[in-house]
Amino acid sequence: MPTTLLWFRRDLRLGDHPALLAARDAAGPDGDVLPVFVFDDRLYGPSGEPRRRFLLDCLTALDDELDGALVLRSGDPARVLPELVREVGADSVHISADAGPYGRRRDQAVEQALGDVPLVRTGSPYLVTPGRVTKRDGTPFQVFSPFARAWREHGWRAPADSSGGVRWRTGVRSEDPPPAPEVDAALPPAGERAALEAWARFRDERLTGYAEGRNLPGTSGTSRLSAYLKYGCIHPRTLVADLAGEESESARRYTDELAWRDFYADVLWHRPDSAREYLKPELQGMGYDSGPDADALVRAWETGRTGFPIVDAGMRQLLGEAYVHNRVRMIVASFLVKDLHQEWTRGARYFMQHLVDGDLASNQHGWQWVAGTGTDASPYYRVFNPITQGKKFDPDGAYVKRWVPELRDLDPAHVHEPWTAPGGIPAGYPEPVVDHAHERQVSLDRYARVRAG
């Protein structure tokens, strides 16, 4: 009886799963499919505890859907997969293509180690596989808007019907997973079913207000699907298929966010070094602060004790939910880079340690966008003012008051500038750690010196 392997990675679902269909078809009507997940310490080890815990919970949910057939192994996939192939006599190994720098190297090593047993790549975690959308001359896009136009013109396949017809192989030895870390943050429910339910609630209850609500962190205006997309509990094609024929501004804006996700993955595909290096290397000459005083300011940022309410609310949300609203991600990133004069890489690392949805392409290039060092970057001289940003996007102070309880009794007129309240700054809340206007000018002066060469 033929057996194929389905190696799960960032596709922890059964629905709309092209690689699953390929594994089923390769096994044939009399064959079976062995589902496997490999704990690769080069990925699992550096992950922050929220991502580790969410991954483990997603695997538990997937195993439930598979009636206990999921096989867990640990180690280098280039060793583990060939051993498993020999153990079960598999004819082929099936995966969703990985576009990340490490994933591509790992898959090449696995392919070589498998020898005559093919490693079959079918589908990817994206609407359009990275590398497929290019300019007319074949070069990659450097700016989001023309990429998004070409991306829409390219289009994508309909969701794959992989809901049944698979005979899962059982009885194969499975190792225990790593111990689940204790996480203080409130993580979302894990797995494909939770992802589909979250999407349905957003689509039916909040999509109509997304165009306006997506920028308001004090409201439930976003879908909160980023962690599910990160681990493939739901495929973005499922989302756009549900939006087919929807011509509203909110539907267009939501699709734009999926385009940004594909764009950043495409940038990383063409420039794998951009996960660690500046896309605009000329800005590497910027002066950055170091030493005990600078480290103390960074700790204030990390713990939500900067004295700037919208910044502190965002960083406390990160610790409380392993998530930060996208608008607030830009605000807190700008504050670290341009008010505290730290390299974007420092903030990107901190986010990846604490975000449940930490995605290498989106996180690193989001930070580069704010820092002015990346593709389609916000100009370096654009510095987010945390006070005006708070007033504009959290006008009634709902977001700040949720995450900064010291300010809950303040009138909304003072919540973003607590030092202006009649009684002064409420007890327990810090004074601003820096003068924003002064630090903004410091950043602009340093930028001007770099530009002058």
C-alpha positions as CSV (number, residue, x, y, z in Angstrom):
1,M,0.0,0.0,0.0
2,P,1.6,3.3,-1.1
3,T,2.4,5.9,1.6
4,T,3.1,9.6,1.2
5,L,4.3,12.0,3.9
6,L,2.6,15.4,4.5
7,W,5.1,17.6,6.3
8,F,3.2,20.3,8.1
9,R,5.0,23.6,8.8
10,R,3.1,27.0,8.3
11,D,-0.1,25.2,7.1
12,L,-1.6,23.8,10.3
13,R,-5.1,23.1,8.8
14,L,-6.9,20.6,6.7
15,G,-9.1,22.9,4.6
16,D,-7.9,24.7,1.5
17,H,-4.6,22.8,1.6
18,P,-3.1,22.1,-1.8
19,A,-0.1,20.1,-0.5
20,L,-2.6,17.8,1.3
21,L,-4.4,17.2,-2.0
22,A,-1.1,16.4,-3.7
23,A,-0.1,14.0,-1.0
24,R,-3.5,12.3,-1.3
25,D,-3.4,12.0,-5.1
26,A,0.2,10.7,-5.0
27,A,-0.9,8.0,-2.5
28,G,-3.7,6.9,-4.8
29,P,-7.0,5.4,-3.9
30,D,-5.4,2.4,-2.1
31,G,-2.7,4.5,-0.3
32,D,-2.5,6.5,2.8
33,V,-0.9,9.8,4.0
34,L,1.3,10.2,7.1
35,P,1.0,13.6,8.7
36,V,4.1,14.8,10.4
37,F,5.5,17.9,12.2
38,V,9.2,18.3,13.0
39,F,10.3,20.4,15.9
40,D,13.4,22.1,14.4
41,D,15.4,23.8,17.1
42,R,16.8,26.3,14.7
43,L,13.2,27.7,14.4
44,Y,11.6,26.6,17.6
45,G,14.5,27.5,19.9
46,P,14.7,31.2,19.0
47,S,10.9,31.7,19.0
48,G,9.5,33.7,21.9
49,E,7.3,31.9,24.4
50,P,4.0,33.2,23.1
51,R,4.7,31.7,19.6
52,R,5.9,28.4,21.1
53,R,2.8,28.0,23.2
54,F,0.5,29.0,20.4
55,L,2.2,26.6,18.0
56,L,1.9,23.7,20.5
57,D,-1.8,24.5,21.0
58,C,-2.3,24.6,17.2
59,L,-0.7,21.2,16.8
60,T,-2.9,19.8,19.5
61,A,-5.9,21.2,17.6
62,L,-4.6,19.7,14.4
63,D,-4.0,16.3,16.0
64,D,-7.6,16.3,17.2
65,E,-8.8,16.9,13.7
66,L,-6.6,14.0,12.5
67,D,-8.0,11.7,15.2
68,G,-4.6,11.4,16.8
69,A,-2.7,10.5,13.6
70,L,-0.2,13.4,13.7
71,V,3.4,12.2,14.1
72,L,5.7,14.5,16.0
73,R,9.5,14.3,15.7
74,S,12.3,16.5,16.8
75,G,15.7,17.3,15.3
76,D,17.2,18.4,12.0
77,P,14.6,17.8,9.3
78,A,17.4,16.8,6.9
79,R,18.0,13.8,9.2
80,V,14.5,13.2,10.6
81,L,12.5,13.1,7.3
82,P,14.7,10.6,5.5
83,E,14.7,8.4,8.6
84,L,10.9,8.6,8.7
85,V,10.6,7.9,5.0
86,R,12.6,4.7,5.4
87,E,10.6,3.8,8.5
88,V,7.2,3.9,6.7
89,G,8.4,3.2,3.1
90,A,7.1,6.5,1.8
91,D,7.2,7.3,-1.9
92,S,7.2,11.1,-1.6
93,V,7.2,14.0,0.8
94,H,4.8,16.9,0.3
95,I,5.1,20.4,1.6
96,S,3.7,23.9,1.1
97,A,6.6,26.0,-0.3
98,D,8.6,28.0,2.3
99,A,9.8,31.4,1.1
100,G,11.8,32.4,4.1
101,P,15.6,32.5,4.0
102,Y,16.1,29.6,6.5
103,G,13.2,27.6,5.2
104,R,14.5,27.6,1.6
105,R,18.0,26.4,2.8
106,R,16.4,23.8,5.0
107,D,14.1,22.4,2.2
108,Q,17.1,22.2,-0.2
109,A,19.0,20.2,2.4
110,V,16.0,17.9,3.0
111,E,15.5,17.5,-0.8
112,Q,19.2,16.5,-1.2
113,A,19.0,14.1,1.8
114,L,15.9,12.4,0.5
115,G,17.8,11.2,-2.6
116,D,15.4,9.5,-5.0
117,V,12.3,10.2,-2.9
118,P,10.9,13.5,-4.3
119,L,10.1,16.6,-2.1
120,V,7.0,18.0,-3.7
121,R,6.2,21.7,-3.2
122,T,2.5,22.6,-3.7
123,G,1.1,26.0,-2.8
124,S,2.4,28.4,-0.2
125,P,1.1,30.4,2.7
126,Y,0.4,33.4,0.5
127,L,-2.2,34.5,-2.1
128,V,0.6,34.8,-4.6
129,T,3.8,32.8,-4.1
130,P,6.8,35.2,-3.5
131,G,8.8,35.8,-6.6
132,R,6.0,35.5,-9.1
133,V,4.9,39.2,-9.3
134,T,7.6,41.2,-11.0
135,K,8.0,44.3,-13.2
136,R,7.8,43.8,-17.0
137,D,11.6,43.5,-17.1
138,G,11.5,40.7,-14.5
139,T,13.0,42.7,-11.6
140,P,11.2,42.9,-8.3
141,F,9.0,45.7,-7.2
142,Q,10.5,48.2,-4.7
143,V,7.3,50.1,-3.9
144,F,4.0,48.7,-2.6
145,S,1.4,50.5,-4.8
146,P,2.7,49.2,-8.2
147,F,3.3,45.8,-6.6
148,A,-0.3,45.7,-5.4
149,R,-1.7,46.6,-8.8
150,A,0.4,43.9,-10.5
151,W,-0.6,41.5,-7.6
152,R,-4.3,42.0,-8.2
153,E,-3.8,41.6,-12.0
154,H,-1.9,38.3,-11.4
155,G,-4.7,37.0,-9.3
156,W,-4.9,33.7,-7.3
157,R,-6.5,30.3,-7.4
158,A,-9.8,29.5,-5.8
159,P,-9.6,27.7,-2.4
160,A,-8.6,24.0,-2.7
161,D,-11.3,21.5,-1.7
162,S,-9.3,19.3,0.7
163,S,-12.1,18.6,3.1
164,G,-12.1,14.8,2.7
165,G,-11.1,11.6,0.9
166,V,-7.8,11.2,2.7
167,R,-6.8,8.0,4.5
168,W,-4.4,8.9,7.3
169,R,-1.8,6.4,8.3
170,T,-1.9,5.5,11.9
171,G,0.2,3.5,14.3
172,V,3.5,5.3,13.6
173,R,5.6,6.3,16.7
174,S,5.2,9.9,17.7
175,E,7.5,11.7,20.1
176,D,6.4,13.9,23.0
177,P,6.3,17.6,22.1
178,P,8.6,20.0,24.0
179,P,7.1,21.1,27.3
180,A,4.6,23.9,26.9
181,P,5.9,27.2,28.3
182,E,3.9,29.2,30.8
183,V,2.7,32.4,29.2
184,D,1.2,35.3,31.1
185,A,-0.2,36.9,27.9
186,A,-3.8,36.1,26.9
187,L,-3.4,34.2,23.7
188,P,-6.2,33.6,21.1
189,P,-7.8,30.1,20.9
190,A,-5.7,28.0,18.6
191,G,-6.3,25.9,15.5
192,E,-8.2,25.9,12.3
193,R,-11.7,25.8,13.8
194,A,-10.9,28.9,15.9
195,A,-9.5,30.7,12.9
196,L,-12.6,30.0,10.8
197,E,-14.8,31.2,13.7
198,A,-12.8,34.4,14.2
199,W,-13.0,35.1,10.4
200,A,-16.7,34.5,10.4
201,R,-17.3,36.9,13.3
202,F,-15.2,39.6,11.7
203,R,-16.8,39.2,8.3
204,D,-20.4,39.2,9.6
205,E,-20.1,41.7,12.4
206,R,-17.2,44.2,11.8
207,L,-16.1,44.1,8.2
208,T,-18.5,46.9,7.2
209,G,-16.7,49.3,9.5
210,Y,-13.1,48.2,8.7
211,A,-12.1,51.1,6.5
212,E,-12.5,53.5,9.5
213,G,-12.1,51.1,12.4
214,R,-8.8,49.6,11.4
215,N,-7.0,52.7,12.6
216,L,-8.8,52.9,16.0
217,P,-7.1,50.7,18.6
218,G,-9.8,51.4,21.2
219,T,-12.4,49.6,19.1
220,S,-12.7,46.0,17.8
221,G,-12.1,47.2,14.3
222,T,-9.6,44.6,13.0
223,S,-9.9,40.9,12.3
224,R,-7.2,39.7,14.7
225,L,-6.3,36.9,12.2
226,S,-2.6,37.6,12.1
227,A,-1.6,34.7,14.3
228,Y,-3.8,32.3,12.4
229,L,-2.3,33.4,9.1
230,K,1.2,33.1,10.6
231,Y,0.7,29.4,11.3
232,G,-1.6,28.7,8.4
233,C,-4.6,27.8,10.5
234,I,-6.5,29.6,7.7
235,H,-5.3,30.4,4.2
236,P,-5.7,34.0,2.8
237,R,-7.5,32.5,-0.2
238,T,-10.3,31.5,2.1
239,L,-10.7,35.2,3.1
240,V,-10.6,36.7,-0.4
241,A,-13.0,34.0,-1.6
242,D,-15.5,35.2,1.0
243,L,-14.9,38.8,-0.2
244,A,-15.5,38.0,-3.9
245,G,-17.9,40.5,-5.4
246,E,-17.7,42.7,-2.3
247,E,-16.9,46.2,-3.7
248,S,-16.9,48.2,-0.5
249,E,-14.0,50.4,0.6
250,S,-13.7,48.1,3.7
251,A,-13.3,45.0,1.6
252,R,-10.7,46.7,-0.6
253,R,-8.8,47.9,2.5
254,Y,-8.8,44.5,4.0
255,T,-7.5,43.0,0.8
256,D,-4.8,45.6,0.7
257,E,-3.5,44.3,4.1
258,L,-3.2,40.9,2.6
259,A,-1.3,42.5,-0.3
260,W,1.1,44.1,2.2
261,R,1.7,40.6,3.7
262,D,2.5,39.2,0.3
263,F,4.6,42.3,-0.6
264,Y,6.9,41.9,2.4
265,A,7.2,38.2,1.8
266,D,8.2,39.0,-1.8
267,V,10.8,41.5,-0.6
268,L,12.3,38.9,1.7
269,W,12.3,36.4,-1.2
270,H,14.4,38.7,-3.3
271,R,16.5,40.1,-0.5
272,P,16.9,37.5,2.2
273,D,19.5,39.6,3.8
274,S,16.8,42.2,4.7
275,A,15.8,40.1,7.6
276,R,18.8,41.5,9.4
277,E,20.3,44.1,7.1
278,Y,19.2,47.6,6.0
279,L,17.5,47.7,2.7
280,K,18.8,51.3,2.5
281,P,22.4,50.7,3.6
282,E,23.2,54.4,3.5
283,L,21.3,54.8,6.8
284,Q,23.6,52.4,8.6
285,G,25.7,55.5,9.4
286,M,23.0,57.0,11.6
287,G,24.2,57.6,15.1
288,Y,22.4,55.6,17.8
289,D,22.5,55.9,21.6
290,S,24.1,53.3,23.9
291,G,25.2,53.0,27.5
292,P,23.4,52.6,30.8
293,D,21.1,55.7,30.3
294,A,20.0,54.5,26.9
295,D,19.4,51.0,28.2
296,A,17.2,52.4,31.0
297,L,15.1,54.3,28.4
298,V,14.7,51.1,26.4
299,R,13.6,49.3,29.5
300,A,11.0,52.0,30.1
301,W,9.8,51.4,26.5
302,E,9.7,47.7,26.9
303,T,7.6,47.8,30.1
304,G,5.3,50.6,29.1
305,R,6.7,53.3,31.4
306,T,7.7,56.1,29.0
307,G,5.2,58.6,30.2
308,F,3.7,58.8,26.7
309,P,0.3,57.1,27.1
310,I,-0.3,55.7,23.6
311,V,3.2,54.3,23.6
312,D,2.8,52.7,27.1
313,A,-0.6,51.3,26.2
314,G,0.9,49.6,23.1
315,M,3.8,48.1,24.9
316,R,1.5,46.9,27.8
317,Q,-0.8,45.3,25.2
318,L,2.2,43.5,23.8
319,L,2.9,42.0,27.2
320,G,-0.7,41.4,28.0
321,E,-1.9,39.9,24.7
322,A,1.3,39.1,22.7
323,Y,-0.2,41.4,20.1
324,V,-0.2,45.1,19.3
325,H,-2.7,47.0,17.1
326,N,-1.1,47.8,13.7
327,R,-1.4,51.6,14.0
328,V,0.2,51.4,17.5
329,R,3.0,49.2,16.2
330,M,4.0,52.1,14.0
331,I,3.8,54.6,16.9
332,V,5.9,52.5,19.4
333,A,8.4,51.7,16.7
334,S,8.9,55.3,15.7
335,F,9.3,56.2,19.4
336,L,12.1,53.6,19.9
337,V,14.0,54.5,16.7
338,K,13.5,58.3,16.6
339,D,12.8,59.4,20.2
340,L,15.1,56.9,21.9
341,H,17.6,56.7,19.0
342,Q,17.9,52.9,18.8
343,E,18.4,50.7,15.7
344,W,15.3,49.2,14.3
345,T,16.8,45.8,14.7
346,R,16.6,46.1,18.5
347,G,12.9,46.7,18.4
348,A,12.3,44.0,15.8
349,R,14.0,41.4,18.0
350,Y,12.0,42.4,21.0
351,F,8.8,42.1,19.0
352,M,9.7,38.7,17.7
353,Q,10.2,37.5,21.3
354,H,6.8,38.7,22.5
355,L,4.4,38.7,19.5
356,V,2.2,35.6,19.0
357,D,1.9,36.6,15.4
358,G,5.6,37.3,14.9
359,D,6.3,36.8,11.2
360,L,9.8,37.5,10.0
361,A,8.9,39.2,6.7
362,S,6.1,41.4,8.1
363,N,7.8,42.2,11.3
364,Q,11.3,43.1,10.0
365,H,10.0,45.1,7.0
366,G,7.4,46.8,9.1
367,W,10.1,48.1,11.4
368,Q,12.2,49.1,8.4
369,W,9.3,51.0,7.0
370,V,9.0,53.0,10.2
371,A,12.7,53.5,10.5
372,G,12.9,54.8,6.9
373,T,15.5,52.1,6.0
374,G,13.3,49.8,3.9
375,T,11.5,49.3,0.7
376,D,8.6,51.8,0.2
377,A,9.7,53.3,3.4
378,S,8.1,56.2,5.2
379,P,10.7,59.0,4.8
380,Y,13.1,59.0,7.7
381,Y,12.1,62.6,8.5
382,R,8.6,61.5,9.2
383,V,8.6,61.2,13.0
384,F,5.3,60.0,14.7
385,N,4.3,62.4,17.4
386,P,2.9,60.1,20.2
387,I,0.6,62.9,21.5
388,T,-1.1,63.9,18.3
389,Q,-1.2,60.2,17.2
390,G,-3.0,59.3,20.4
391,K,-5.5,62.2,20.1
392,K,-6.2,61.3,16.5
393,F,-6.6,57.6,16.7
394,D,-7.7,57.2,20.3
395,P,-9.8,60.3,20.7
396,D,-11.8,59.2,23.7
397,G,-8.8,57.5,25.4
398,A,-10.5,54.1,25.4
399,Y,-7.3,52.2,24.3
400,V,-5.1,54.0,26.8
401,K,-7.5,53.6,29.6
402,R,-7.8,49.9,29.0
403,W,-4.0,49.3,29.2
404,V,-2.9,52.1,31.5
405,P,-5.1,51.9,34.5
406,E,-3.3,54.8,36.2
407,L,-5.0,57.1,33.7
408,R,-8.6,55.7,33.8
409,D,-10.0,58.5,35.8
410,L,-8.7,61.3,33.5
411,D,-11.0,63.3,31.3
412,P,-10.4,62.3,27.6
413,A,-9.1,65.9,27.0
414,H,-6.1,65.0,29.2
415,V,-5.6,61.3,28.8
416,H,-2.9,61.7,26.1
417,E,-1.2,64.6,28.0
418,P,-1.7,63.7,31.6
419,W,0.6,66.4,32.8
420,T,-2.1,68.9,31.7
421,A,-4.7,67.4,34.0
422,P,-5.9,69.8,36.8
423,G,-4.3,67.6,39.5
424,G,-1.2,66.8,37.4
425,I,0.0,63.4,36.5
426,P,-1.9,60.7,38.4
427,A,0.0,58.8,41.1
428,G,2.0,55.9,39.8
429,Y,2.3,57.1,36.3
430,P,5.8,58.3,35.2
431,E,6.8,61.7,33.8
432,P,7.7,61.6,30.1
433,V,11.2,60.1,29.8
434,V,12.2,62.4,26.9
435,D,11.2,65.7,25.3
436,H,9.7,64.6,22.1
437,A,10.3,67.8,20.2
438,H,14.0,67.8,21.2
439,E,14.5,64.1,20.3
440,R,12.8,64.6,17.0
441,Q,15.3,67.3,16.1
442,V,18.2,65.2,17.2
443,S,17.0,62.4,14.8
444,L,16.6,64.9,12.0
445,D,20.0,66.4,12.6
446,R,21.6,62.9,12.5
447,Y,19.7,62.1,9.4
448,A,20.9,65.3,7.7
449,R,24.5,64.4,8.5
450,V,24.2,61.0,7.0
451,R,22.6,62.5,3.9
452,A,25.4,65.0,3.5
453,G,27.9,62.1,3.5
